[in-house]
């Protein structure tokens, strides 16, 4: 059995829930598969160091790959996505965690002017056209940031409610993204271990 097939078994992504009950990311088992590969393939002791370094490489690169992948789908700046991503590595797995808090529509490039009597125009995903949303507008919130608000009662100025779209955690688990990122992690692990072992084997 090859190292790639062993990794493929363990790198099927699994979602997990945060304390609030919302799915905020996914985890992949890396070290278990690598240990099995070491035992079955009788790899030299140097593989242990190579494993640790390879996992370190995944920890550095995976958030960057996730950010790029999400930017292809959502109208968010790179800095805003990075702000909501965290990597956590243990001896048994790695977790790429996305913030479970929704992001205000203003961060997705919402537009509005006082001359516009209909509402702010915005869309979360790039495959969606920006549409005007009745009763919404852009104003400065208590935090000092420009936010999209909507009036919750017709004919009155108050009360107001901020308009939030998807969270980074929801984006992270959307569609085939977990599987794509798990495949990416697998590729990094395999190539990095091979590179390190080839370097050691070179006289």
C-alpha positions in Angstrom: 0.0 0.0 0.0 1.4 3.4 -0.9 1.9 6.4 1.3 -0.6 8.4 -0.9 -3.4 5.8 -0.4 -2.8 5.7 3.3 -3.0 9.4 3.5 -6.1 9.5 1.3 -7.9 7.3 3.9 -7.2 9.6 6.7 -7.6 12.9 4.9 -11.3 12.6 4.4 -12.5 15.9 6.0 -14.9 15.9 8.9 -16.8 18.8 10.1 -17.2 19.6 13.8 -19.4 21.8 15.9 -18.4 24.7 18.1 -20.0 25.2 21.6 -22.8 27.2 20.1 -23.8 24.2 17.9 -22.8 25.8 14.6 -20.3 24.1 12.2 -17.3 26.4 12.0 -14.6 24.4 10.3 -13.2 21.0 9.5 -10.5 18.7 10.7 -8.2 16.1 9.0 -6.3 13.3 10.6 -2.7 13.6 9.5 -0.4 12.0 12.1 -2.3 8.7 12.4 -2.0 8.0 8.7 1.7 9.0 8.7 2.4 6.7 11.7 0.7 3.8 9.8 2.7 4.6 6.7 6.0 4.5 8.7 5.2 1.1 10.2 3.9 -0.5 7.0 6.5 0.8 4.7 9.4 0.3 7.1 10.6 3.9 6.6 13.7 5.0 8.4 13.6 6.9 11.7 14.2 10.1 9.9 10.6 10.0 8.7 9.5 11.2 12.2 11.3 14.5 11.8 10.1 14.7 8.2 6.5 14.2 9.4 6.7 17.1 11.9 8.2 19.4 9.4 5.7 18.4 6.7 2.8 19.1 9.1 4.3 22.4 10.0 4.3 23.2 6.3 0.6 22.3 6.0 -0.1 24.6 9.0 1.5 27.5 7.2 0.1 26.9 3.8 -3.4 25.6 4.3 -4.9 28.9 5.6 -3.5 30.6 2.5 -5.0 28.1 0.2 -8.4 28.3 2.0 -8.4 32.1 1.7 -7.6 31.9 -2.0 -10.3 29.3 -2.5 -12.9 31.3 -0.7 -12.0 34.5 -2.6 -12.9 32.8 -5.8 -16.5 32.4 -4.6 -17.1 35.3 -2.2 -16.8 39.1 -2.5 -14.5 39.5 0.4 -11.0 41.0 0.7 -8.1 38.8 1.6 -7.5 40.6 4.9 -11.1 40.0 6.1 -10.9 36.2 5.4 -7.5 35.9 7.1 -9.0 37.7 10.1 -11.6 34.9 10.5 -9.3 31.9 10.0 -7.3 30.0 12.7 -5.1 26.9 12.5 -4.9 24.4 15.4 -2.6 21.5 15.3 -2.4 18.6 17.8 -0.6 15.2 17.8 -3.6 13.5 16.2 -5.0 16.1 13.7 -5.1 19.6 12.4 -8.0 21.9 12.4 -8.7 24.9 10.2 -11.2 26.9 12.1 -13.4 29.7 10.7 -15.2 32.3 12.8 -18.8 31.4 13.4 -19.9 35.0 13.5 -21.7 36.4 10.4 -20.0 39.2 8.4 -21.8 42.4 7.8 -22.9 43.0 4.2 -20.8 46.1 4.0 -17.6 43.9 3.9 -18.9 42.3 0.7 -18.8 45.6 -1.2 -22.3 46.9 -0.5 -23.1 50.3 -2.0 -25.7 52.9 -1.1 -26.3 56.7 -1.5 -28.8 59.0 0.2 -30.4 59.6 -3.2 -31.2 55.9 -3.3 -34.7 55.5 -1.9 -34.9 51.8 -2.4 -32.0 50.3 -0.4 -28.4 49.2 -0.4 -27.1 47.0 -3.2 -25.1 43.9 -2.3 -24.5 40.2 -2.8 -22.3 37.8 -0.9 -21.2 35.5 -3.7 -19.6 36.4 -7.0 -22.0 34.2 -8.9 -24.9 36.3 -7.6 -25.8 39.7 -9.1 -25.8 42.7 -6.7 -29.4 43.5 -6.0 -31.1 46.3 -4.0 -32.6 45.3 -0.7 -35.5 47.4 0.3 -35.2 49.2 3.6 -31.5 48.8 3.9 -28.8 51.5 4.1 -25.2 52.1 5.1 -24.3 54.0 8.2 -21.6 54.2 10.9 -22.2 51.7 13.7 -21.2 52.0 17.4 -17.9 50.3 16.6 -17.1 53.2 14.2 -17.3 50.9 11.2 -19.5 51.4 8.2 -22.2 48.8 8.3 -25.4 47.8 6.4 -28.5 48.2 8.5 -32.2 47.6 7.9 -35.3 49.0 9.5 -37.3 46.2 11.1 -40.7 48.1 11.2 -42.2 49.9 8.2 -42.8 53.6 8.4 -40.5 54.1 11.4 -36.8 55.0 11.7 -36.3 52.6 14.6 -35.6 49.9 15.5 -32.6 49.0 13.3 -30.9 45.7 12.7 -27.5 45.1 11.2 -27.5 42.9 8.1 -25.1 39.9 8.3 -24.3 37.4 5.6 -22.3 34.2 5.8 -19.6 33.6 8.4 -16.1 32.4 7.6 -17.0 29.1 9.2 -19.9 28.7 6.9 -17.8 29.6 3.8 -15.1 27.1 5.0 -17.5 24.2 5.0 -19.5 25.2 1.9 -19.8 22.7 -0.9 -16.7 20.7 -1.9 -14.3 23.1 -0.2 -13.4 20.7 2.7 -12.6 18.0 0.3 -10.5 20.3 -1.9 -8.6 21.5 1.1 -8.0 18.0 2.4 -6.7 17.0 -1.0 -4.4 20.0 -1.0 -3.1 19.1 2.5 -2.4 15.5 1.3 -0.4 16.8 -1.6 1.7 19.1 0.6 2.4 16.3 3.0 3.4 13.8 0.4 5.6 16.2 -1.6 7.2 17.7 1.5 8.1 14.3 3.0 9.5 13.1 -0.4 11.5 16.2 -0.7 13.1 15.9 2.7 13.9 12.2 2.3 15.4 12.8 -1.1 17.5 15.5 0.4 18.8 13.2 3.1 19.5 10.4 0.6 21.6 12.7 -1.6 25.3 12.2 -0.9 
